[in-house]
Amino acid sequence: MSVVIVGGNECMERQYADLCKSYSCKVKVFTKTSGSMKGVGNPNLVVIFTGTVSHKMLRSLESEIKGRDITVARSRSGSMTALRTILEENFGKS
């Protein structure tokens, strides 16, 4: 399983990655706006923390995953609890 996290807090990137690894998931975290979202690949789940993601980054992501069979989960909060809840809903308990 693979997860892409877009948005969230930059200082929590490592914690996001560690939590996803506890669910046996490979993870990529994009907290800063980059030129494009070409490095997304083909994940099973995309988590978007809408409270901290820019419109430009969101548009780039949506155009990159458009037409693919990828589950998208959105959360206003970029907290560990919000991420844990999303992972449990999609992959079951760790």
DSSP file (Angstrom, degrees, kcal/mol; ACC not computed):
  #  RESIDUE AA STRUCTURE BP1 BP2  ACC     N-H-->O    O-->H-N    N-H-->O    O-->H-N    TCO  KAPPA ALPHA  PHI   PSI    X-CA   Y-CA   Z-CA
    1    1 A M              0   0    0      0, 0.0    25,-2.6     0, 0.0     2,-0.4   0.000 360.0 360.0 360.0 146.3    0.0    0.0    0.0
    2    2 A S  E     -a   26   0A   0     23,-0.2    43,-1.5    40,-0.1    42,-1.5  -0.985 360.0-165.3-135.0 146.7    1.2    3.5   -0.7
    3    3 A V  E     -ab  27  45A   0     23,-2.8    25,-1.8    -2,-0.4     2,-0.5  -0.977   6.9-160.1-131.1 139.1    0.0    6.9    0.6
    4    4 A V  E     -ab  28  46A   0     41,-2.2    43,-3.1    -2,-0.4     2,-0.5  -0.991  10.9-160.3-117.5 127.6    0.7   10.4   -0.5
    5    5 A I  E     -ab  29  47A   0     23,-2.9    25,-3.2    -2,-0.5     2,-0.5  -0.933   5.7-169.3-109.5 126.7    0.1   13.2    2.0
    6    6 A V  E     -ab  30  48A   0     41,-3.1    43,-2.7    -2,-0.5     2,-0.2  -0.968  56.7  -2.6-119.5 126.2   -0.4   16.7    0.6
    7    7 A G  E    S+ b   0  49A   0     23,-3.0    23,-0.1    -2,-0.5    43,-0.1  -0.595  74.4 119.0  93.5-159.3   -0.4   19.7    3.0
    8    8 A G  S    S-     0   0    0     41,-0.5     2,-0.4    -2,-0.2    -1,-0.1  -0.364  73.4 -37.8  90.2-174.2    0.0   19.4    6.7
    9    9 A N    >   -     0   0    0     69,-0.4     3,-1.5     1,-0.1     4,-0.2  -0.739  42.5-143.2 -93.0 131.7    2.7   20.8    9.0
   10   10 A E  G >  S+     0   0    0     -2,-0.4     3,-1.3     1,-0.3     4,-0.2   0.859 101.2  56.7 -60.6 -37.0    6.2   20.8    7.7
   11   11 A C  G 3  S+     0   0    0      1,-0.2    -1,-0.3     2,-0.1     4,-0.2   0.609 104.9  54.2 -72.5  -9.5    7.6   20.1   11.2
   12   12 A M  G <> S+     0   0    0     -3,-1.5     4,-2.6     1,-0.1    -1,-0.2   0.304  71.9 106.8-105.7   8.1    5.5   16.9   11.4
   13   13 A E  H <> S+     0   0    0     -3,-1.3     4,-2.3     1,-0.2     5,-0.2   0.911  82.2  48.2 -53.3 -46.5    6.6   15.3    8.1
   14   14 A R  H  > S+     0   0    0     -4,-0.2     4,-2.5     1,-0.2    -1,-0.2   0.887 111.1  50.3 -63.7 -40.1    8.6   12.6   10.0
   15   15 A Q  H  > S+     0   0    0      2,-0.2     4,-2.3     1,-0.2    -1,-0.2   0.895 109.4  51.3 -66.5 -39.8    5.7   11.8   12.3
   16   16 A Y  H  X S+     0   0    0     -4,-2.6     4,-2.2     2,-0.2    -2,-0.2   0.935 112.0  47.4 -59.8 -45.6    3.4   11.4    9.3
   17   17 A A  H  X S+     0   0    0     -4,-2.3     4,-2.2    -5,-0.2    -2,-0.2   0.908 111.2  50.3 -63.7 -43.0    5.8    9.0    7.7
   18   18 A D  H  X S+     0   0    0     -4,-2.5     4,-1.5     2,-0.2    -1,-0.2   0.899 110.3  49.9 -63.2 -41.1    6.3    7.0   10.9
   19   19 A L  H  X S+     0   0    0     -4,-2.3     4,-0.6     1,-0.2    -1,-0.2   0.923 111.1  48.7 -64.5 -43.7    2.6    6.6   11.4
   20   20 A C  H ><>S+     0   0    0     -4,-2.2     5,-1.7     1,-0.2     3,-1.0   0.885 108.6  54.0 -63.8 -37.7    2.1    5.5    7.8
   21   21 A K  H ><5S+     0   0    0     -4,-2.2     3,-1.8     1,-0.3    -1,-0.2   0.822  99.5  61.4 -65.7 -30.6    4.9    3.0    8.2
   22   22 A S  H 3<5S+     0   0    0     -4,-1.5    -1,-0.3     1,-0.3    -2,-0.2   0.720 104.0  50.4 -67.6 -18.7    3.2    1.5   11.3
   23   23 A Y  T <<5S-     0   0    0     -3,-1.0    -1,-0.3    -4,-0.6    -2,-0.2   0.176 123.7-109.4 -98.1  14.2    0.3    0.7    8.9
   24   24 A S  T < 5S+     0   0    0     -3,-1.8     2,-0.4     1,-0.2    -3,-0.2   0.876  73.7 139.8  59.5  42.7    2.8   -1.0    6.5
   25   25 A C      < -     0   0    0     -5,-1.7     2,-0.3    -8,-0.1   -23,-0.2  -0.908  54.2-130.5-116.4 142.4    2.4    1.8    3.9
   26   26 A K  E     -a    2   0A   0    -25,-2.6   -23,-2.8    -2,-0.4     2,-0.4  -0.682  37.0-160.1 -80.7 146.7    5.0    3.5    1.7
   27   27 A V  E     -a    3   0A   0     -2,-0.3     2,-0.4   -25,-0.2   -23,-0.2  -0.981  26.0-171.1-139.5 144.0    4.6    7.3    2.1
   28   28 A K  E     -a    4   0A   0    -25,-1.8   -23,-2.9    -2,-0.4     2,-0.5  -0.999  16.7-158.7-126.4 133.8    5.4   10.5    0.3
   29   29 A V  E     -a    5   0A   0     -2,-0.4     2,-0.5   -25,-0.2   -23,-0.2  -0.960  10.3-175.6-119.1 126.7    4.8   13.8    2.0
   30   30 A F  E     +a    6   0A   0    -25,-3.2   -23,-3.0    -2,-0.5     4,-0.0  -0.912  20.5 151.4-119.9 100.6    4.4   17.1    0.2
   31   31 A T        +     0   0    0     -2,-0.5     2,-0.3   -25,-0.2   -21,-0.1   0.700  60.4  59.6-100.0 -23.9    4.0   20.0    2.6
   32   32 A K  S    S-     0   0    0    -25,-0.1     2,-0.5   -22,-0.1   -25,-0.1  -0.747  91.8-103.4-105.8 152.9    5.5   22.8    0.5
   33   33 A T        -     0   0    0     -2,-0.3     2,-0.2     2,-0.0    -2,-0.1  -0.616  43.7-177.0 -72.7 122.2    4.4   24.0   -2.9
   34   34 A S        -     0   0    0     -2,-0.5     3,-0.1     1,-0.0    -4,-0.0  -0.611  44.2 -90.4-109.7 176.7    6.7   22.6   -5.6
   35   35 A G  S    S-     0   0    0     -2,-0.2     2,-0.3     1,-0.1    -1,-0.0   0.908 101.4 -17.8 -55.5 -46.2    6.6   23.3   -9.3
   36   36 A S        -     0   0    0     24,-0.0     3,-0.3    25,-0.0    -1,-0.1  -0.940  60.6-112.7-152.6 173.2    4.3   20.4  -10.0
   37   37 A M    >   +     0   0    0     -2,-0.3     3,-1.3     1,-0.2     4,-0.2  -0.174  66.3 129.5-104.2  38.9    3.0   17.2   -8.4
   38   38 A K  G >   +     0   0    0      1,-0.3     3,-0.7     2,-0.1    -1,-0.2   0.744  63.2  66.3 -65.7 -24.0    4.7   14.9  -10.9
   39   39 A G  G 3  S+     0   0    0     -3,-0.3    -1,-0.3     1,-0.2    -2,-0.1   0.330  71.4  97.6 -82.2   9.4    6.3   12.8   -8.1
   40   40 A V  G <   -     0   0    0     -3,-1.3    -1,-0.2     1,-0.2     2,-0.2   0.897  60.5-179.7 -65.8 -41.1    2.9   11.5   -6.9
   41   41 A G    <   -     0   0    0     -3,-0.7    -1,-0.2    -4,-0.2   -37,-0.0  -0.539  51.4 -44.9  77.4-141.5    3.1    8.3   -8.8
   42   42 A N  S    S+     0   0    0     -2,-0.2    -1,-0.2    26,-0.0   -40,-0.1  -0.631  71.7 175.4-129.5  72.9    0.2    5.8   -8.4
   43   43 A P        -     0   0    0      0, 0.0   -40,-0.2     0, 0.0     3,-0.1  -0.281  37.0-133.7 -78.4 163.6   -0.7    5.6   -4.7
   44   44 A N  S    S+     0   0    0    -42,-1.5    27,-1.5     1,-0.3     2,-0.4   0.782  92.5  22.7 -79.3 -30.5   -3.6    3.7   -3.2
   45   45 A L  E     -bc   3  71A   0    -43,-1.5   -41,-2.2    25,-0.2     2,-0.5  -1.000  60.3-161.2-143.0 135.8   -4.6    6.7   -1.1
   46   46 A V  E     -bc   4  72A   0     25,-2.7    27,-3.0    -2,-0.4     2,-0.5  -0.985  12.6-161.1-115.1 123.9   -4.1   10.5   -1.3
   47   47 A V  E     -bc   5  73A   0    -43,-3.1   -41,-3.1    -2,-0.5     2,-0.6  -0.919   5.2-166.8-105.5 124.3   -4.6   12.4    2.0
   48   48 A I  E     -bc   6  74A   0     25,-3.0    27,-2.6    -2,-0.5     2,-1.1  -0.952  12.6-156.9-115.3 118.8   -5.2   16.2    1.6
   49   49 A F  E >>  -bc   7  75A   0    -43,-2.7     3,-1.5    -2,-0.6     4,-0.6  -0.797  13.6-169.7 -90.8  96.6   -5.0   18.4    4.6
   50   50 A T  T 34 S+     0   0    0     25,-1.7     3,-0.2    -2,-1.1    26,-0.2   0.676  74.1  68.0 -68.8 -20.0   -7.1   21.2    3.3
   51   51 A G  T 34 S+     0   0    0     25,-0.7    -1,-0.3    24,-0.6    25,-0.1   0.739 114.0  26.5 -70.9 -21.7   -6.3   23.7    6.1
   52   52 A T  T <4 S+     0   0    0     -3,-1.5     2,-0.4   -46,-0.1    -1,-0.2   0.326  96.0 100.5-125.8   6.9   -2.7   24.0    5.0
   53   53 A V     <  -     0   0    0     -4,-0.6     2,-0.1    -3,-0.2   -21,-0.1  -0.783  66.3-126.7 -99.7 139.9   -2.6   23.3    1.3
   54   54 A S     >  -     0   0    0     -2,-0.4     4,-2.2     1,-0.1     5,-0.1  -0.411  18.5-119.6 -79.8 158.4   -2.4   26.1   -1.3
   55   55 A H  H  > S+     0   0    0      1,-0.2     4,-2.6     2,-0.2     5,-0.2   0.883 114.8  54.1 -63.7 -38.3   -4.9   26.4   -4.2
   56   56 A K  H  > S+     0   0    0      1,-0.2     4,-2.1     2,-0.2    -1,-0.2   0.922 109.8  46.5 -61.6 -44.9   -2.1   26.1   -6.7
   57   57 A M  H  > S+     0   0    0      1,-0.2     4,-2.2     2,-0.2    -1,-0.2   0.890 112.4  50.9 -65.5 -39.9   -0.8   22.9   -5.1
   58   58 A L  H  X S+     0   0    0     -4,-2.2     4,-2.7     2,-0.2    -2,-0.2   0.913 110.2  48.3 -65.2 -44.1   -4.4   21.4   -5.0
   59   59 A R  H  X S+     0   0    0     -4,-2.6     4,-2.1     2,-0.2    -1,-0.2   0.901 111.7  50.6 -62.9 -40.7   -5.0   22.2   -8.7
   60   60 A S  H  X S+     0   0    0     -4,-2.1     4,-1.4    -5,-0.2    -2,-0.2   0.911 112.3  46.8 -63.6 -42.6   -1.7   20.6   -9.6
   61   61 A L  H  X S+     0   0    0     -4,-2.2     4,-2.1     2,-0.2     5,-0.2   0.930 110.9  51.2 -64.3 -46.9   -2.5   17.5   -7.6
   62   62 A E  H  X S+     0   0    0     -4,-2.7     4,-0.9     1,-0.2    -1,-0.2   0.870 110.2  48.8 -62.4 -37.1   -6.0   17.2   -9.0
   63   63 A S  H  < S+     0   0    0     -4,-2.1    -1,-0.2     1,-0.2    -2,-0.2   0.827 111.0  52.2 -71.1 -29.1   -4.8   17.4  -12.6
   64   64 A E  H  < S+     0   0    0     -4,-1.4    -2,-0.2     1,-0.2    -1,-0.2   0.864 117.5  35.0 -73.4 -37.1   -2.1   14.8  -11.9
   65   65 A I  H >< S+     0   0    0     -4,-2.1     3,-1.9    -5,-0.1     5,-0.2   0.446  85.8 129.3 -99.1   0.1   -4.5   12.2  -10.4
   66   66 A K  T 3< S+     0   0    0     -4,-0.9     3,-0.1     1,-0.3    -3,-0.0  -0.298  76.2  13.7 -58.2 132.1   -7.5   13.0  -12.7
   67   67 A G  T 3  S+     0   0    0      1,-0.3    -1,-0.3     3,-0.1     2,-0.2   0.422 101.3 114.2  84.8  -1.4   -8.9    9.9  -14.3
   68   68 A R  S <  S-     0   0    0     -3,-1.9     2,-1.6     2,-0.1    -1,-0.3  -0.664  76.9-113.5 -99.9 158.8   -7.1    7.4  -12.1
   69   69 A D        +     0   0    0     -2,-0.2     2,-0.4    -3,-0.1    -3,-0.1  -0.602  64.5 141.1 -89.7  75.8   -8.6    5.0   -9.6
   70   70 A I        -     0   0    0     -2,-1.6     2,-0.3    -5,-0.2   -25,-0.2  -0.975  50.6-128.8-123.0 130.5   -7.1    6.7   -6.5
   71   71 A T  E     -c   45   0A   0    -27,-1.5   -25,-2.7    -2,-0.4     2,-0.5  -0.621  23.7-159.1 -76.7 132.2   -8.9    7.1   -3.2
   72   72 A V  E     -c   46   0A   0     -2,-0.3     2,-0.4   -27,-0.2   -25,-0.2  -0.964   8.0-172.0-117.5 126.4   -8.8   10.7   -2.0
   73   73 A A  E     -c   47   0A   0    -27,-3.0   -25,-3.0    -2,-0.5     2,-0.4  -0.968   6.7-161.6-117.4 132.3   -9.4   11.6    1.7
   74   74 A R  E     +c   48   0A   0     -2,-0.4     2,-0.4   -27,-0.2   -25,-0.2  -0.912  10.6 176.2-116.4 140.9   -9.7   15.2    2.8
   75   75 A S  E     -c   49   0A   0    -27,-2.6   -25,-1.7    -2,-0.4   -24,-0.6  -0.996  27.8-149.1-142.0 136.6   -9.3   16.5    6.3
   76   76 A R  S    S+     0   0    0     -2,-0.4   -25,-0.7   -27,-0.2     2,-0.3   0.885  86.4  65.0 -68.1 -38.7   -9.4   20.1    7.6
   77   77 A S        -     0   0    0    -27,-0.1   -27,-0.1     1,-0.1   -25,-0.0  -0.627  65.7-156.3 -90.1 143.6   -7.0   19.3   10.4
   78   78 A G        +     0   0    0     -2,-0.3   -69,-0.4   -29,-0.1    -1,-0.1  -0.037  51.8 131.9-102.7  29.5   -3.4   18.2    9.8
   79   79 A S  S  > S-     0   0    0      1,-0.1     4,-1.9   -71,-0.1     5,-0.1  -0.321  70.1-117.6 -82.4 163.3   -3.1   16.4   13.1
   80   80 A M  H  > S+     0   0    0      1,-0.2     4,-2.8     2,-0.2     5,-0.2   0.864 115.8  56.1 -65.0 -36.6   -1.8   12.9   13.8
   81   81 A T  H  > S+     0   0    0      2,-0.2     4,-2.3     1,-0.2    -1,-0.2   0.904 106.5  49.4 -63.6 -41.3   -5.3   11.9   15.1
   82   82 A A  H  > S+     0   0    0      2,-0.2     4,-2.0     1,-0.2    -1,-0.2   0.921 113.4  46.3 -63.8 -43.6   -6.9   13.0   11.8
   83   83 A L  H  X S+     0   0    0     -4,-1.9     4,-2.6     2,-0.2    -2,-0.2   0.914 111.3  51.7 -65.1 -42.6   -4.3   11.0    9.8
   84   84 A R  H  X S+     0   0    0     -4,-2.8     4,-2.4     1,-0.2    -2,-0.2   0.907 109.4  50.6 -60.3 -42.3   -4.7    8.0   12.1
   85   85 A T  H  X S+     0   0    0     -4,-2.3     4,-2.2     2,-0.2    -1,-0.2   0.912 111.0  48.4 -62.3 -43.4   -8.5    8.1   11.6
   86   86 A I  H  X S+     0   0    0     -4,-2.0     4,-1.6     1,-0.2    -2,-0.2   0.916 112.3  48.3 -63.4 -43.7   -8.1    8.2    7.8
   87   87 A L  H  X S+     0   0    0     -4,-2.6     4,-3.1     1,-0.2     5,-0.4   0.886 111.1  50.3 -65.5 -39.0   -5.6    5.3    7.8
   88   88 A E  H  X S+     0   0    0     -4,-2.4     4,-1.5     1,-0.2    -1,-0.2   0.893 109.7  51.2 -65.4 -39.2   -7.9    3.2   10.0
   89   89 A E  H  < S+     0   0    0     -4,-2.2    -1,-0.2    -5,-0.2    -2,-0.2   0.847 122.1  31.8 -64.9 -33.6  -10.9    3.9    7.7
   90   90 A N  H  < S+     0   0    0     -4,-1.6    -2,-0.2    -5,-0.2    -1,-0.2   0.778 135.8  19.1 -97.7 -30.0   -8.9    2.8    4.6
   91   91 A F  H  < S-     0   0    0     -4,-3.1    -3,-0.2     1,-0.3    -2,-0.2   0.433  99.1-122.0-123.2  -1.4   -6.5    0.2    5.8
   92   92 A G     <  -     0   0    0     -4,-1.5    -1,-0.3    -5,-0.4    -2,-0.1  -0.240  56.9 -26.2  83.4-178.2   -7.9   -1.1    9.1
   93   93 A K              0   0    0      1,-0.1    -5,-0.0    -4,-0.1     0, 0.0  -0.323 360.0 360.0 -69.6 149.6   -6.1   -1.1   12.5
   94   94 A S              0   0    0     -2,-0.0    -1,-0.1   -70,-0.0   -70,-0.1   0.472 360.0 360.0 -80.2 360.0   -2.3   -1.2   12.6
